[in-house]
Structure formats: structure tokens, C-alpha cells
Amino acid sequence: MAKCAILCVDDEQIILDSLHEQLENYFGHDFIYETAENAKEGLEIIDELAKDGIKILIIVSDWLMPGIKGDEFLIQVHKKYPAIVKVMLTGQANEDAIKRAKEEANLHAVLYKPWSDKELFTIIKSGLEKNE
């Protein structure tokens, strides 16, 4: 079976480290875990993985990032890779951004900071089921 990846995008390294650790502790070596500190880097990683034949199953993206906001990033991803399940991570996303991401990026879920392990795993597992 081809390797599959989960991508986390956030401008705070501590958030990326935390997500990576929680996901790896829970799902073990079932997936490749990638992180990006901004939307531009996230898009580069997605294209690179696609070129290498690695399927990204889920993106967990922060909303408030320098440059491109999370909703805009997820919409861009959706246009190119509609099958990727998209989750927005936020401490302060406005309702319009969430609504836009739902309408234009087929947003799967919103995860609010600070999140619990249980919330994270529930959202990721339900997202993975969409890929089966």
C-alpha cells in the first residue's frame, strides 16, 4: 500500500510539534507526518508529496497565519486536490472564514485551540473514514 501523509500547517512551531507528537503517538507509523510553517510552504510540500506518489489524506491548518490565511490556503488546496480532507485549527477564526472554507474548500471540521487529544483524534479518524 502506498504511504499516506497528514500535513499540519501553523506559524507556531510549538503547535506543529504538539500536533505531530499527538498524531504519531496515536496513529504510530501508519502515516507520514509533515509540517509547514505557512501556506506557501504547505502548498510546496503538497506538490512535492504528490510528485513522489504520496497521497495526503488530511490537512490540519491554522487559520491566522502571516501571508495567506487558513481559509484561503484550504480553498487553494481544494481547487488542486479536492480529495484531501481539510480541518481548520483556530483560536480566533471568524465565522465568515469558516463558512467560506466550508462552502469553497469542503471543510471537514474546525478544531478550536486549545484542543484535547480526544477532539483531535475524533476529527482525524472521521476524516480518514472519508478517504476509505
C-alpha positions in Angstrom: 0.0 0.0 0.0 1.3 3.5 -0.9 2.3 5.6 2.0 -0.1 8.3 3.0 0.5 11.6 4.8 -1.1 14.0 7.2 0.0 17.6 6.9 -0.1 20.2 9.7 0.3 23.9 8.9 0.7 26.5 11.6 3.0 29.5 12.0 3.9 28.4 15.6 6.5 25.7 15.8 5.2 24.6 19.3 1.8 23.9 17.8 3.3 21.9 14.9 5.5 19.9 17.4 2.5 19.2 19.6 0.2 18.0 16.7 3.0 15.9 15.2 3.7 14.2 18.6 0.0 13.6 19.4 -0.7 12.2 15.9 2.4 10.0 15.9 1.7 8.7 19.4 -1.9 7.8 18.4 -1.5 6.5 14.8 2.1 5.3 15.1 3.9 4.7 11.8 0.7 4.3 9.7 1.3 7.7 8.1 4.0 10.2 7.1 3.6 13.4 9.2 4.6 16.6 7.5 4.6 20.1 8.9 4.7 23.6 7.3 5.0 27.0 9.0 2.9 28.8 6.4 0.6 28.3 3.5 3.2 28.7 0.8 5.4 26.0 2.4 2.3 23.9 2.8 1.5 24.1 -0.9 5.1 23.2 -1.8 5.0 20.1 0.4 1.7 19.0 -1.0 3.0 19.3 -4.6 6.3 17.6 -3.7 4.5 14.6 -2.0 2.1 14.3 -4.9 5.0 14.2 -7.3 6.5 11.4 -5.1 3.3 9.4 -5.3 2.4 10.0 -1.6 -1.2 10.8 -1.0 -2.1 13.5 1.5 -5.2 12.3 3.3 -5.7 15.2 5.7 -4.5 18.8 6.2 -4.9 20.4 9.6 -4.3 24.2 9.0 -4.2 27.1 11.3 -6.5 30.0 10.3 -4.5 33.1 11.5 -1.1 32.9 9.7 1.0 35.6 8.2 0.5 35.9 4.4 -2.2 33.6 3.4 -5.0 32.9 6.0 -6.0 29.3 6.6 -9.4 29.5 4.8 -7.7 30.9 1.6 -5.0 28.2 1.8 -7.6 25.4 2.1 -9.5 26.8 -0.8 -6.4 26.8 -2.9 -5.6 23.2 -1.9 -9.2 22.2 -2.6 -9.1 23.5 -6.2 -6.0 21.4 -7.0 -6.5 18.4 -4.6 -10.3 18.1 -3.9 -9.9 14.7 -2.2 -7.8 15.9 0.6 -9.8 16.2 3.9 -9.4 19.7 5.3 -9.5 20.7 9.0 -9.2 24.2 10.2 -7.3 24.8 13.5 -8.1 28.1 15.1 -8.0 30.2 18.2 -9.9 33.0 16.6 -11.2 32.3 13.1 -14.2 34.5 12.3 -17.4 32.8 11.3 -17.2 34.1 7.7 -13.8 32.4 7.2 -15.2 29.1 8.5 -18.3 29.5 6.3 -16.2 30.3 3.3 -13.9 27.3 3.9 -17.0 25.0 4.3 -18.5 26.3 1.0 -15.4 26.6 -1.1 -13.0 24.1 0.3 -15.4 21.4 1.6 -14.1 21.9 5.1 -14.4 18.7 7.2 -14.2 20.2 10.7 -13.0 23.1 12.8 -10.7 22.3 15.8 -10.5 25.1 18.3 -7.3 25.9 20.3 -6.6 24.7 22.8 -7.8 21.3 21.7 -7.9 17.9 23.5 -6.4 14.7 22.3 -9.8 13.2 22.1 -11.2 16.0 19.9 -8.1 15.8 17.6 -8.3 12.0 17.2 -12.1 12.0 16.7 -11.8 14.6 13.9 -8.8 12.9 12.2 -10.4 9.4 12.4 -13.7 10.7 10.9 -11.6 12.5 8.2 -9.7 9.3 7.4 -13.1 7.4 7.0 -13.9 9.8 4.2 -10.8 8.6 2.4 -11.6 4.9 2.6 
